[in-house]
Amino acid sequence: MSHAKLKSKVCVVCLRPFNWRKKWRKDWEQVKYCSKRCAGQKDRAINTEPDKERA
């Protein structure tokens, strides 16, 4: 698959785009972070889902 055809997402921590990787083929829908470093900084993630507590 060429690089132009790969699926991409935006990391919820650093807000940088990242492309599909073979190691994510089984759980691409659940991938949120571009790297282990960003996964370790979950508390810096931009809130993309509305809070259920705010009502």
N, C-alpha and C positions, 0 to 999 in steps of 0.2 A: 504494500500500500504506500503510495507516495505521501510526502509530508503535506501536500496541499489538500489531500482527501481525508486526513485524520480528523476525528472529532475533537473539539476543544471545549474547555470550561474556564472559568475565572476563579482563582483561589480566593476563599473567603477571608483570608488573613492579609495577604500582601496585594490582593487585587490584580495580580498578573495573570495573563492567560497561560494555560498549559494544555498540552495535547495528550490524547489517548496514548497509553503505553500498554504493551503486551501483558505486563504483570497485573494490570487493572481490568483485563478482559472479562473476568467473571463478575466483578462488582463495580463497573464504571458508574452506574447510577448513584452509588453511595459515596463515591470519591468527592471530597470537598477541598482537599489541600494539595498543593503542588509538590510538597516535599515533607520529609520528616521534621524538618525545622519548623515549618508552618504548622504542622499538626501538633507540635509541642507548645505552640503559642496560641492555642485555641481561644484563650481569654482576650486576645486582640482582634478576634474575628468581628467583622462588620455584621451587625444583626440583619440578616436578610429575611427572616420570618417574623411576622407580627407577634408581639407578646400577647399571650392569652390572659395575662394578669391585668393588662391595661384594658379596662372595659368600662 
